[in-house]
């Protein structure tokens, strides 16, 4: 039976909506700058560049999020499937995670998880829901596997 270990975070949509609101504010600032100050010079180009960068970053993140499968990590016996990459628990050399935090120190409900194998391959996903819990589960599976092999 296949056990789901990690799923894609759905809460990132709040962050993307915040980014979209920020984009609208930047675009309005560019329009105001263009209308009210026709001689804005470098300020106009600075606001335009900031708006373009924000649009590109938000669209890129949305595309990556939509392309990520709903189930990120599954386990069946000693075999782990990490977004299409299949390996055994014994192949794991290191597991790293990072929970996203915003500027006010609040913990986001998603993070990135990276699994490094002994042969050098790396599997990483940035949209893991509750990355800290998934990290703990993988460490537990690794400890169980190593205790069985001894």
N, C-alpha and C positions, 0 to 999 in steps of 0.2 A: 504494500500500500504506500502511495506517495504522500509524504508529509510536506505541507507548505511551511517554509521557514520564514520567508520574507515576501512581502507584497509591495507594490508601488504605492507611495504616499499620495493620498488624495488631497491633503491639506495644502499642497503647494499652489493650488489654484488661488488661494487667498493672496499669496505673495505675488502671483502673476497679475491678479486684479489690481493690487496696489501698484505694480509696475505700469499697468495700463493707465491708471489714473495719473501717475507721474508723467507719463508720455503726453497725455492730454494737456497737462499744465505746461509742459515744455513747449508744445506746439502753440498754445495760446500765447505764451511769452514771446515766441518768435514772431507771431502775427502782430502782437501789440508793438513790439520793437520795430517791425517793418512799417507799420502804419503811423505810429506816433513819432518815431524818430527815423525819418528817411535817411539821415546821414549818420547812422549808428556805427558804421565802419566795422572794426574788428568784433564789436560786441554782437552784432547780428550773426557773423560767421561762427562765433563761439557758441551762441545759443543753438544755431542750426546744427553744428557738429555734435553738441551734447544731445540734442533731440534725435539725430540720426543714430548715434551710438546706443541710446536707450532703446530705440526701435529695434535695432539689430540684435541687441542682447536679449530682449524680451522674446522676440520671434524665435531666435535660436533656442532659448530655454524651453519655450512651448513646444517646438518641434521635437526636441530631445525627449521631453516628458511624454508626448503622445506616442513616440516610437518605442518607448520602454514598455515591455509586456507587463500585464497586471500582476502576474506571479513572477518574482525575480529569482528566488532560490527555492528549490524543492529537494527533498531527501528521500531516497528509497534504499533502505538497507544502509550500506556504507557508501553508496554512490550519491554525489551531489550534482545537481544541475543548476548552474549559475548563468542565467540568460543564454542558454544554448551550449555553454561550455560544460562538459561532463568530466568529473574527476572523482577520486575516492577521498574519504576523509583523511586517510594516511598520507595523501599527496600534499596536504596543506603545510606550508612552512610558516606563514604569518597571516594574521587577520588584523586589519586596521579599520577603524571607523572614525567618523567625525560627525557630530551633531551640529546642525546649522544653528547659529544664534544671530539675532538681529542686533541693532545698535543699542537697544535698551536692556540687553542682557536676558531677554526672555528666550527660553529654549523652544526651537521649532520642533514640530513632530516628524521631521524627516532628516535624513543625513546621507552621507556617502559611506559606502562599505567597499573595502578592497581586500581580496583574497589573493595571496601570493603563494604559488605552488613551489615545490622543491625543484622542479625542472626550469623555473624561471618565468613561467607564464603568470600573467596577472589578470584578474577579473575585477572590474570596478563598476559600480553603479552609484549615481548621485541622488537618486530619488527613492531610497529605501525608507519605508515607513518604520519608525522606531528603531533606528540603526543600533542603538545601545543594547536593546533586548536581543536583536538578531546576532550581534557580536557575542553576547553571553551564551546564546544557544549554540553557536558554532564552536566556541571554546569548550562547552560542555560535551559536544559530540566528539571533539578532538581528544579530550581527556578520557572519555569512555573507550574510544578506539585504542588509545595507547595503553590503557589498563588491560584491555582484552589481549593485546599483542604481547604483553609481558608475561 
